[in-house]
């Protein structure tokens, strides 16, 4: 059956007039001037939005055909988590943090490993469903090794179950991720060999499904040389599996960064072909422009995609602890890196745990305009791209169209912001009222109710 979705009376970035958008078989088939209103009514209006204003309505015309009246709501490409930890989300209540440091987050999470895996599926569901409701249709999820009790592949298997269950609502990529140090411990190296080497593929039809990438956090090792050995170990396994790489790198405010040696090694030895993402890289904030241009030269020498993923909610929480009265921002300034020519994205990273207490699954809830000191229309549109189209491109997602403007033929992974009409509003005043569309099908609708005590009632 042909799936057809019609979005009526929609606003699109870069267009003045309202439009009707027809989606068929997962792609945008046509974009025409809205049929229901004349052009005078379609010009942007400064209208008061009150609590009683109608929101978008969804009508099932007949099986396989749906109509959505956007009522001037803005349609944009859907959102993407370029990097989010699936197995350790929503566990802050279970930790007994005393200092709130990175080392304490690492140790307390390790102590919880057995118990937190008991409800990993339910917590994973919460993360995925809240993300979809926020407009996320692509996400790259980190899963760490299991335990001796449950098996090294336990988290991966749970992740696969969730990926299967939410297949129609969200494109979920899994990354086998080694968060803890391992390179100097023979027993842990053996566990990593099992974790990286024996991750099973599931076969659906003729398609093999499994991990999209593997990765680690080389900075957790005791020495710089151990960190490089960690990275080499992981890269060798990525080459065997022909998959992508995703590293947490240089997570400190220190000019002694691994990025130069990492890029040199990867340019020569990485043959996985799926690209490399670097998360955090807060050490680069201490670089001069000349240093950054040297990094960019090495990036351009790589015969594969290299992306830098800013993780500001984690970075702002962890960085600058030694100068509490005047902590630096301590997160990659993505707009500036983008100007230089870097491929950049932004993601939430963690949700409500010791590494990041901030627990919203909405990438727009990170207060991006303040973090990146942005206020013009072009600047704010770029911030939206960092958590949408650029984020998808950074992980090689199915829908990687780089424009915020609607175009015929693009994959219909979209969000209707039903209470907002400009991208500036969406970024600076994130509103929860949204319709999420995946492959041309409505997969989530959020409508909030607001009640206020009226003056008349209060007088009585």
Secondary structure, DSSP 8 states (H G I E B T S, - for coil): ---EEEEEEEEETT-SS-EEEEEETTEEEEEEE-SSS-HHHHS-------TT----EEEEEETTEEEEE-TT-EEEE-EEEEEEESTTSS-GGG---SS--HHHHHHHHHHTHHHHHTTHHHHHHHHHHHHHHHTEEEEEEEE---BTTTBTTHHHHHHHHHHHHTTTT-EEEEEEEE-S--TT-HHHHHHHHHHHH----EEETTEEE--SEEEE-GGGSSSHHHHHHHHHHHHHHHHHHT-EEEEEE--SS-S--SHHHHHHHHHHH----S-EEEEE-GGGGG--HHHHHHHHHHHHTSSS-EEEEE-HHHHHHHTTTT-TTS----S--HHHHHHHT--EEE--B--SBTTB------GGGG-HHHHTT--SHHHHHHHHHHTTHHHHHHTT-S-----SS--TTSB--EEEETT--SHHHHHHS--S-EEEEETTEEEEEE--------HHHHH-
